[in-house]
Amino acid sequence: MIYTITLNPALDRSITVEMLVSDDANRVVSEERYAGGKGIDVSRVIQVLGGDSVALGFVGGFHGMELEQRLLRQGVKCDFVETRRETRTNILIHEKLKKTHTILNASGPEVNEVEIRELMEKIKVIEDPEYAVISGSIPGGLKVDIYKDIVSIFNKRGSITALDADGEAMKQGIRAVPHIVKPNIHELGRLLGREIKNSEDAIRGAEELLDMGIKIVLISMGGDGAILVSEETKAKGIRALKGIPPEITVDSTVGAGDSFLAAFVLGRKRNLDIKECLALAVASGAAASITPGTELCKREDVERLLDRVKIEEI
């Protein structure tokens, strides 16, 4: 089973207006609501692509109840810890005329010691944790190295762990040596303390992470595609793989990275060749980019784009 961990989930509201006008009433053209948070996004995409996962994390209050019900209606299994405080709400405003997006992300409620202990105990006893995807921000009340602890527990249980985080959370998390990490080029730069300007910089940075014991490094580079550096490909004499997406008209890149990681992990779970996993990931990220607001990829778009993804050996 694939488990996803979202410590700071959100109920996402995607609002469309013709144009946002300051100091005036703005009429909403449409509104969609989604269960959000990076790990939850991964679970949603896995379900869209025909896979199964269980979403773990924290939910609280009426927003938390709505979030969980939306996941269950979508067919995503949940095993959340209930918190005393209300789950946060994020708002994305899409302006049709300007074709721009404004994102308002709440910081989220604090999690207390009892609640995090309950989650950690749950992780220690869940059944068949073959894969664990740990991603997103850390809520208040938790120590910054919490991802290190979570990765360590899953590693000890024999899970294949994937970490997608930023800043100090990523720096601390990789100390536990997850199997897979997925920074974008900006996050990789912050992790290594230097600017990542191009594919060569990204590959060198990924090789440094491999030297730490990480097995697969996935670096998303937006419209330029993605870089994969792994022990598996290096053993075959391949320094890196580059996944190049087809040309698309981007609507919103929100959720593209989560779609990418979800597809890659699902591909590994299905024992696909690593090149096939990368192609599926790139197609899923591209498919998410052509959907509006906080919508994730659609299966028919992934299947349509997959044959147009190019995989190059470097």
C-alpha positions in Angstrom: 0.0 0.0 0.0 1.0 3.6 -0.6 0.6 5.9 2.4 0.7 9.7 2.1 1.4 12.0 5.1 0.1 15.5 5.2 0.8 17.3 8.4 -0.8 20.6 7.3 -3.8 19.8 5.1 -6.2 22.5 3.8 -9.6 22.9 2.4 -8.9 24.6 -0.9 -11.3 27.1 -2.4 -10.7 28.0 -6.1 -12.7 31.1 -7.0 -13.0 32.6 -10.5 -13.8 36.3 -11.1 -13.8 38.3 -14.3 -11.3 40.8 -12.8 -10.4 41.5 -9.2 -11.2 45.1 -8.3 -9.8 46.7 -5.1 -12.2 48.5 -2.7 -15.3 47.2 -4.5 -17.6 44.2 -4.5 -16.4 41.4 -6.8 -18.9 39.0 -8.2 -17.8 35.3 -8.2 -18.2 33.6 -11.5 -17.6 30.1 -10.1 -16.2 28.3 -7.1 -14.8 24.9 -6.5 -13.7 23.3 -3.2 -11.1 20.5 -2.9 -9.3 18.6 -0.2 -5.8 20.0 -0.3 -2.3 19.7 1.0 0.6 18.2 -0.9 0.3 14.6 0.5 -3.4 14.7 0.0 -2.9 15.8 -3.6 -0.6 12.8 -4.1 -3.4 10.5 -2.8 -6.0 12.2 -5.1 -3.8 11.7 -8.2 -3.0 8.1 -7.4 -6.7 7.5 -7.3 -7.3 9.3 -10.6 -4.6 7.1 -12.2 -6.3 3.9 -10.9 -4.1 3.3 -7.9 -4.9 3.0 -4.1 -3.4 4.9 -1.2 -4.3 5.8 2.4 -4.1 9.5 3.4 -2.7 10.1 6.9 -2.3 13.4 8.7 -4.4 15.8 10.8 -7.9 17.2 10.3 -10.1 19.2 12.7 -13.4 21.1 12.9 -16.0 21.5 10.2 -13.4 22.2 7.5 -11.6 19.0 8.4 -14.9 17.0 8.2 -15.6 18.4 4.8 -12.1 17.7 3.6 -12.3 14.0 4.7 -15.8 13.6 3.2 -14.6 15.0 -0.1 -11.7 12.5 -0.2 -13.9 9.6 0.7 -16.4 10.6 -2.1 -13.5 10.6 -4.5 -12.5 7.1 -3.4 -9.5 8.0 -1.4 -9.0 6.0 1.9 -8.3 8.1 5.0 -6.9 7.5 8.5 -6.6 10.9 10.0 -5.9 12.0 13.5 -8.5 14.5 14.7 -7.2 17.7 16.1 -8.8 20.2 18.5 -8.4 23.1 16.1 -9.9 23.9 12.7 -8.3 22.7 9.5 -7.0 25.7 7.5 -8.6 27.1 4.3 -6.5 28.2 1.3 -8.0 30.4 -1.4 -7.0 30.7 -5.1 -8.5 33.5 -7.0 -8.4 33.2 -10.8 -8.9 36.4 -12.9 -10.4 35.4 -16.3 -9.5 38.7 -18.1 -5.9 38.9 -16.8 -5.4 35.2 -16.8 -3.6 35.5 -13.5 -3.9 33.6 -10.2 -3.7 35.0 -6.6 -3.1 32.4 -3.9 -3.8 33.0 -0.2 -2.4 30.2 2.0 -3.3 30.1 5.7 -0.5 29.0 8.0 -2.6 26.4 9.6 -3.5 25.4 13.2 -1.0 24.3 15.8 -0.8 20.6 16.5 -0.2 19.6 20.1 2.0 16.9 21.6 -0.8 14.4 22.2 -1.9 14.7 18.6 1.5 14.2 17.0 2.1 11.2 19.4 -1.1 9.6 18.2 0.0 10.0 14.5 3.4 8.6 15.2 1.9 5.6 17.0 -0.4 5.0 14.1 2.5 5.0 11.6 4.2 2.3 13.7 1.3 -0.1 13.3 -0.3 0.5 10.0 -0.5 -2.5 7.7 1.8 -3.0 4.7 3.5 0.4 4.4 5.3 -0.5 1.2 5.5 3.2 0.1 5.3 6.4 2.2 5.1 9.8 0.6 5.8 12.6 3.1 5.2 16.1 1.8 4.2 19.7 2.5 4.6 22.3 5.1 4.9 21.7 8.9 2.2 23.2 11.1 2.9 25.2 14.3 3.5 23.2 17.4 5.8 20.6 15.7 9.5 20.6 15.7 11.3 21.3 12.4 12.9 17.9 12.3 9.5 16.0 12.5 10.0 14.7 8.9 13.3 13.1 10.0 11.4 11.2 12.7 8.6 10.1 10.3 11.0 9.0 7.5 13.1 7.1 10.1 10.0 5.2 11.3 8.9 4.2 7.8 12.5 3.3 6.9 12.7 1.0 9.9 9.5 -0.7 8.7 11.0 -1.4 5.3 9.0 1.2 3.5 10.2 3.0 0.3 10.0 6.6 1.5 9.6 9.8 -0.7 10.1 13.3 0.7 8.9 16.5 -0.9 9.5 19.5 1.4 11.3 22.8 1.4 13.7 24.8 3.5 14.7 23.5 7.0 12.0 20.8 6.8 13.8 19.2 3.8 17.3 19.8 5.3 16.3 17.9 8.4 14.2 15.3 6.6 17.1 14.1 4.4 19.2 13.4 7.4 17.0 10.2 7.8 18.0 9.3 4.2 14.6 8.8 2.4 14.8 6.7 -0.8 13.3 9.4 -3.0 13.4 13.2 -2.8 11.6 15.6 -5.2 12.7 19.2 -4.9 12.1 21.7 -7.7 15.1 23.7 -8.9 14.4 26.5 -6.4 14.0 24.1 -3.5 17.2 22.3 -4.5 19.0 25.6 -4.5 17.8 26.4 -1.0 18.7 22.9 0.2 22.3 23.2 -1.2 22.8 26.9 -0.5 23.4 27.9 -4.1 21.6 28.9 -7.2 20.6 26.2 -9.6 20.7 27.8 -13.0 20.4 24.9 -15.5 20.3 21.1 -16.0 24.0 20.6 -15.3 23.7 22.4 -12.0 20.7 20.3 -11.1 22.5 17.1 -12.0 25.5 18.0 -9.9 23.2 18.9 -6.9 21.4 15.6 -7.3 24.7 13.7 -7.3 25.5 15.3 -4.0 22.3 13.9 -2.6 23.0 10.5 -3.9 26.3 10.6 -2.1 24.3 10.9 1.1 22.6 7.6 0.4 19.4 8.8 -1.3 18.5 6.4 -4.1 16.5 8.6 -6.5 16.5 12.4 -6.9 13.7 13.9 -9.0 14.1 17.6 -9.8 11.1 19.3 -11.4 12.0 22.2 -13.7 8.7 23.6 -14.7 8.3 23.9 -18.5 11.8 22.6 -19.0 10.7 19.2 -17.7 12.4 17.1 -15.0 15.8 15.6 -14.2 16.2 12.1 -12.6 19.4 11.0 -11.1 19.5 7.6 -9.4 21.7 4.7 -8.3 19.8 2.5 -10.7 20.5 4.5 -13.8 24.1 5.2 -12.8 24.7 1.5 -12.5 23.7 1.3 -16.2 26.2 4.0 -17.1 23.5 6.7 -17.4 24.4 9.9 -15.5 20.9 11.3 -15.6 17.6 11.1 -17.4 15.7 14.2 -18.6 11.9 14.1 -19.1 10.7 16.7 -21.6 7.0 17.5 -21.6 5.0 18.1 -24.8 4.1 21.7 -25.6 0.9 22.7 -23.8 -1.0 25.8 -22.9 -0.6 26.3 -19.2 -3.6 27.3 -17.2 -2.3 26.8 -13.6 0.8 25.0 -12.3 -0.8 24.5 -8.9 -0.5 20.8 -8.0 1.8 19.9 -11.0 4.6 18.8 -8.7 2.3 16.7 -6.6 0.9 15.1 -9.7 4.4 14.4 -10.9 5.5 12.7 -7.6 2.2 10.7 -7.3 2.6 9.3 -10.8 6.3 8.4 -10.3 5.6 6.5 -7.0 2.6 4.7 -8.5 4.8 3.7 -11.5 7.4 2.3 -9.1 4.6 0.5 -7.2 3.5 -1.1 -10.5 7.1 -2.2 -11.3 7.4 0.0 -14.4 10.8 0.7 -15.8 12.3 3.8 -14.4 12.1 5.6 -17.7 8.4 4.7 -17.9 8.0 6.0 -14.4 9.6 9.3 -15.3 7.5 9.6 -18.5 4.3 9.0 -16.5 5.3 11.6 -14.0 6.1 14.2 -16.6 2.8 13.5 -18.4 0.9 13.8 -15.1 2.6 17.1 -14.2 1.9 18.5 -17.6 -1.7 17.3 -17.4 -2.2 19.1 -14.1 -0.8 22.3 -15.7 -3.7 22.5 -18.2 -6.4 22.3 -15.6 -7.8 25.4 -14.0 -7.2 26.6 -10.4 -6.3 23.9 -7.9 -7.6 21.0 -10.1 -5.1 18.2 -10.5 -4.4 16.0 -13.5 -7.2 14.1 -15.3 -6.5 10.5 -16.4 -7.6 11.1 -20.0 -5.1 14.0 -20.3 -2.3 12.0 -18.8 -3.0 9.2 -21.3 -3.2 11.6 -24.2 0.1 13.4 -23.3 2.1 10.3 -22.3 3.2 9.3 -25.8 4.4 12.8 -26.5 6.8 12.9 -23.5 10.5 12.5 -24.5 13.0 10.8 -22.2 16.7 11.6 -22.9 19.8 10.0 -21.4 22.4 12.4 -20.3 
